[in-house]
């Protein structure tokens, strides 16, 4: 699709993509102050934690419907609507007065994020082809990872002023909506070969379900870090909270850097091989983390695991965008969003029993062994999942 202002189109899509990582990261530093603000509420601690996690659940539940909507009614209309909902629901913590009301607002925020995330990737598939698509999906994943670090830092600074102030950041759609209306155009409903037009109903490619499962596993094992690393740091004798932010920020920084270089990696390997490399690096990183004896010796493992984690999103997005015809692309990508956020949501449920039966370090060790074994088997088999460079 020919674009009049390609750089502004890319900037607008990246701005919208950045919002998808803000759902939890932005307010995380303010949670203790939020709990303290409701001293008479008997369930304050539980509800405050739910405020952080509830968007992910609603993203997973509603993303497939967002995909169906954009396939049937178009991309730009839903994107604008979800940006408006995002701004209203995201900033609700500024003016709502009870934890229950804020939770409802966060639920609507999750619905909006599911629509924005699905639509942004679908538009990349619509607007770009070939090497440019590969490159931009890598840039998108990199910008999302690096912006997560930025928003956590800004959120922490605003939380020092007051627990409500981090909710101001969710007003970013005020900038994004005019750019969407000006520079993002609805892709024409074309692009299917004549023989495909006669088919009564397009179906999701069977191979997409393999990608969904691999993406679910990748996100579930990746979230061992944000869930368990802060507690591991405490066990290593670090009493401050900033150190956990630095550690997780390092993972996001490394992941973002490798995502920016995804185009070069994809030129050499198939998608299936990249998944094998992803699990290998995360496994090796977790193995090193399991042997860390202090805060500093944990960082080599975090860096190596971050290298693997940075490949998950661009690899899954590109593979599915390449597989899916335009008339089902929204549904295909909506299901990917669902599997990714289900992986995030279930990660602590899946791995906490192992930690409880042993320790956090041993939990990382056992998962490292499993990931390395799976990776080696995958790379030996070298099953084709789209040719290198495709």
C-alpha positions in Angstrom: 0.0 0.0 0.0 1.4 3.4 -1.0 1.7 5.8 1.8 1.9 9.6 1.5 3.8 10.2 4.7 5.5 6.9 5.5 7.6 8.3 8.4 4.6 9.9 10.1 2.6 6.7 9.6 5.4 4.7 11.3 5.7 7.2 14.1 1.9 7.1 14.7 1.8 3.3 14.8 4.8 3.2 17.2 3.1 5.7 19.5 0.0 3.6 19.6 2.1 0.4 20.2 3.8 2.1 23.2 0.5 2.4 24.9 0.1 -1.4 25.1 3.0 -1.7 27.5 1.7 1.0 29.8 -1.3 -1.0 31.1 0.6 -2.3 34.2 4.0 -0.8 34.2 3.0 2.8 34.6 1.2 2.5 38.0 3.3 -0.4 39.4 5.5 1.9 41.6 2.5 3.6 43.1 0.8 0.4 44.4 2.1 0.7 48.0 1.0 4.3 48.3 -2.4 3.4 46.8 -2.9 0.7 49.4 -1.9 3.2 52.2 -4.5 5.6 50.8 -7.3 3.2 51.7 -6.4 2.2 55.3 -10.0 1.3 56.3 -10.6 -1.0 53.4 -10.4 -4.6 54.6 -9.3 -5.9 51.2 -7.1 -3.0 50.1 -4.0 -5.1 49.4 -5.8 -7.7 47.3 -7.7 -5.1 45.3 -4.6 -3.0 44.7 -2.9 -6.0 43.2 -6.0 -6.7 41.1 -5.8 -3.1 39.8 -2.4 -4.1 38.3 -3.3 -7.4 36.8 -7.0 -7.0 35.7 -6.1 -5.3 32.4 -4.2 -8.4 31.2 -7.2 -10.6 31.8 -9.5 -8.4 29.8 -7.0 -8.0 27.0 -6.9 -11.8 26.7 -10.7 -12.1 26.8 -11.6 -9.4 24.3 -8.7 -9.3 21.8 -10.3 -12.0 19.5 -13.4 -9.8 19.3 -11.3 -6.8 18.4 -9.8 -8.9 15.6 -13.2 -9.9 14.3 -14.4 -6.3 14.4 -11.5 -4.8 12.4 -11.8 -7.6 9.8 -15.5 -6.8 9.4 -15.7 -3.0 9.9 -12.2 -1.7 9.4 -9.1 -0.8 11.3 -9.1 2.9 11.8 -12.6 3.2 13.3 -11.9 0.8 16.1 -8.4 2.2 16.7 -9.8 5.7 17.3 -12.6 4.3 19.6 -10.2 2.3 21.6 -7.8 5.2 22.0 -10.7 7.3 23.4 -11.7 4.5 25.8 -8.0 4.1 26.7 -7.7 7.8 27.7 -10.9 7.8 29.7 -10.4 4.5 31.5 -6.6 4.9 31.9 -6.9 8.2 33.6 -9.8 7.1 35.8 -7.5 6.7 38.8 -7.2 10.5 38.9 -10.8 11.1 39.8 -12.5 7.8 40.9 -12.8 7.5 44.7 -13.0 3.8 45.5 -10.8 0.8 44.6 -13.7 -1.0 43.1 -14.4 1.9 40.7 -10.7 2.0 39.7 -10.8 -1.7 39.0 -13.7 -1.2 36.6 -11.8 1.5 34.9 -8.8 -0.8 34.6 -11.0 -3.5 33.0 -12.1 -1.1 30.3 -8.4 -0.1 29.9 -7.6 -3.8 29.1 -10.4 -3.9 26.5 -8.9 -0.8 24.9 -5.4 -2.2 24.9 -6.5 -5.4 23.2 -8.0 -3.4 20.4 -5.0 -1.1 20.0 -2.5 -3.9 20.0 -4.4 -6.0 17.5 -5.0 -3.1 15.2 -1.5 -1.8 15.2 0.0 -5.1 14.1 -2.7 -5.6 11.5 -1.9 -2.2 10.0 1.8 -3.0 9.8 0.7 -6.1 7.8 -1.5 -4.0 5.6 0.9 -1.1 5.0 4.2 -2.9 4.5 5.6 -5.9 2.7 8.7 -8.1 2.6 11.9 -6.7 4.2 10.3 -3.5 5.3 7.6 -5.4 7.2 10.2 -7.5 8.9 12.3 -4.5 9.9 9.3 -2.5 11.2 8.0 -5.3 13.3 11.4 -5.6 14.9 11.4 -1.8 15.5 7.9 -2.0 17.0 8.9 -4.7 19.5 12.1 -2.8 20.4 10.2 0.5 21.0 7.6 -1.3 23.1 10.4 -2.9 25.2 12.4 0.3 25.7 9.2 2.4 26.4 8.3 0.0 29.2 11.6 1.0 30.9 10.8 4.7 30.3 7.2 4.5 31.6 8.2 2.6 34.8 10.8 5.3 35.5 8.3 8.2 34.9 5.6 6.4 36.9 8.0 6.0 39.8 8.9 9.7 39.8 5.2 10.7 39.7 4.4 8.2 42.4 6.7 10.1 44.7 4.4 13.1 44.3 1.2 11.2 44.9 -0.3 7.8 44.0 -2.8 9.3 41.6 -0.3 11.2 39.4 1.0 8.2 37.4 -2.5 7.9 35.9 -1.8 11.1 34.0 0.4 9.2 31.6 -2.6 7.4 30.2 -3.6 10.7 28.7 -1.2 10.1 25.8 -4.0 9.3 23.3 -4.7 13.1 23.3 -1.6 13.3 21.1 -2.2 10.0 19.2 -5.8 10.4 18.1 -5.2 13.5 15.8 -2.2 11.7 14.3 -4.3 8.6 13.6 -7.0 10.7 11.9 -4.5 12.6 9.9 -2.0 9.9 8.7 -3.5 6.4 9.1 -5.8 5.5 6.2 -8.1 2.5 6.0 -6.5 -0.2 3.8 -8.6 -1.0 0.8 -10.6 -4.3 1.0 -8.8 -5.9 -1.9 -5.8 -8.1 -2.1 -7.3 -11.5 -2.3 -6.6 -13.6 -5.4 -9.7 -14.2 -7.6 -9.9 -17.9 -6.6 -10.0 -16.9 -2.9 -12.8 -14.4 -3.4 -15.2 -17.2 -4.2 -14.5 -19.0 -0.9 -17.5 -18.7 1.4 -15.5 -18.1 4.6 -11.8 -17.7 5.2 -10.3 -19.8 8.0 -7.5 -19.2 10.4 -4.4 -21.1 9.0 -3.8 -24.4 10.9 -0.1 -23.4 11.3 -1.2 -20.4 13.3 -2.2 -22.6 16.2 1.5 -23.8 16.5 2.5 -20.1 16.7 -0.1 -19.4 19.4 1.2 -22.3 21.6 4.8 -21.3 21.1 4.0 -17.7 21.9 2.1 -18.7 25.0 5.0 -20.8 26.3 7.5 -18.0 25.5 5.5 -15.4 27.4 4.8 -17.7 30.3 8.5 -18.6 30.8 9.6 -15.0 30.2 7.3 -13.7 33.0 9.2 -15.8 35.5 11.5 -12.7 35.6 9.1 -9.9 36.5 7.2 -12.2 38.9 10.2 -13.9 40.7 13.2 -11.6 40.3 12.1 -9.0 42.9 11.7 -11.8 45.5 15.0 -13.4 44.5 16.7 -10.0 45.0 15.3 -9.8 48.5 16.7 -13.3 49.2 20.1 -12.1 48.1 20.0 -9.5 50.8 19.0 -6.4 48.9 16.4 -4.4 50.8 15.7 -1.6 48.4 13.1 -1.7 45.6 15.0 0.3 43.0 17.4 -2.6 42.4 14.5 -4.8 41.1 13.6 -2.0 38.7 17.2 -1.8 37.4 17.4 -5.6 37.0 14.1 -5.8 35.0 14.9 -2.6 33.1 18.1 -4.4 32.0 16.1 -7.3 30.6 13.8 -4.9 28.7 16.8 -2.9 27.4 18.5 -5.9 26.1 15.3 -7.3 24.6 14.6 -4.1 22.9 18.0 -3.9 21.4 17.8 -7.5 19.9 14.3 -6.7 18.6 15.7 -3.7 16.6 18.0 -6.2 14.9 15.3 -8.8 14.2 15.5 -8.2 10.4 19.1 -9.4 10.3 18.3 -12.4 12.4 15.3 -13.4 10.2 17.4 -13.2 7.1 19.4 -16.2 8.4 16.9 -18.4 10.2 13.4 -19.7 9.9 10.7 -18.8 12.4 11.0 -22.2 13.9 14.7 -21.9 14.4 14.3 -18.5 16.0 11.9 -20.0 18.5 14.6 -22.6 19.3 17.2 -19.9 19.7 14.7 -18.0 21.9 14.2 -20.9 24.3 17.9 -21.7 24.3 19.0 -18.2 25.4 16.2 -17.9 28.0 17.2 -21.3 29.3 20.9 -20.5 29.5 20.1 -17.1 31.2 17.9 -18.8 33.8 20.6 -21.4 34.5 23.0 -18.5 35.3 20.4 -16.8 37.4 19.9 -20.0 39.4 23.6 -19.9 40.4 23.8 -16.2 41.2 25.2 -15.6 44.7 24.6 -11.8 44.8 23.0 -9.0 43.0 25.8 -8.4 40.5 26.3 -12.0 39.5 22.7 -12.2 38.5 23.1 -9.7 35.6 24.9 -12.0 33.1 21.9 -14.4 33.3 19.4 -11.5 32.9 21.2 -10.2 29.8 21.3 -13.6 28.1 17.7 -14.3 28.9 16.8 -10.8 27.6 18.4 -11.7 24.3 16.0 -14.5 23.9 13.0 -12.7 25.2 13.4 -9.9 22.6 12.8 -12.3 19.8 9.4 -13.6 20.9 7.1 -10.8 19.8 8.6 -9.8 16.4 8.9 -13.5 15.4 5.3 -14.4 16.3 3.9 -11.2 14.7 5.8 -11.5 11.5 5.0 -15.2 11.1 1.3 -14.7 11.6 1.2 -11.6 9.4 2.9 -13.6 6.7 0.5 -16.5 7.0 -2.8 -14.7 7.4 -4.7 -13.4 4.3 -5.9 -9.8 4.8 -9.5 -10.7 5.4 -8.7 -12.8 8.5 -5.6 -11.0 9.7 -7.4 -9.2 12.5 -8.8 -12.5 13.9 -5.5 -14.2 13.6 -3.6 -11.4 15.4 -6.4 -11.0 18.0 -5.9 -14.6 19.0 -2.2 -14.1 19.3 -2.8 -11.2 21.7 -5.1 -13.5 23.7 -2.5 -16.3 24.0 0.3 -13.9 24.9 -1.7 -12.3 27.8 -3.0 -15.7 29.0 0.7 -16.7 29.2 1.4 -13.6 31.3 -1.6 -14.2 33.5 -0.9 -17.9 34.1 2.9 -17.7 34.5 2.9 -17.4 38.3 0.2 -20.0 38.6 2.2 -22.4 36.5 5.6 -22.0 38.1 4.9 -20.9 41.7 4.3 -24.6 42.8 7.8 -25.5 41.6 9.2 -22.5 43.6 7.2 -23.5 46.6 8.5 -27.1 46.6 12.1 -26.0 46.2 13.2 -22.3 46.0 13.2 -19.5 43.5 16.8 -20.3 42.4 16.0 -24.0 41.9 12.8 -23.0 40.1 14.9 -21.1 37.6 17.3 -24.0 37.3 14.6 -26.6 36.6 13.0 -24.3 34.0 16.4 -23.7 32.5 16.9 -27.5 32.0 13.5 -27.9 30.4 14.0 -25.0 28.0 17.4 -26.1 26.9 16.2 -29.6 26.2 13.2 -28.3 24.2 15.4 -25.9 22.3 18.0 -28.5 21.3 15.3 -30.9 20.1 13.8 -28.1 18.1 17.1 -27.0 16.5 18.1 -30.6 15.7 14.7 -31.3 14.0 14.9 -28.0 12.2 11.3 -28.2 11.1 10.6 -25.7 8.4 8.3 -22.9 9.5 8.6 -20.5 6.6 12.0 -20.0 4.9 14.7 -17.7 6.1 14.1 -14.1 5.0 10.4 -14.7 4.3 
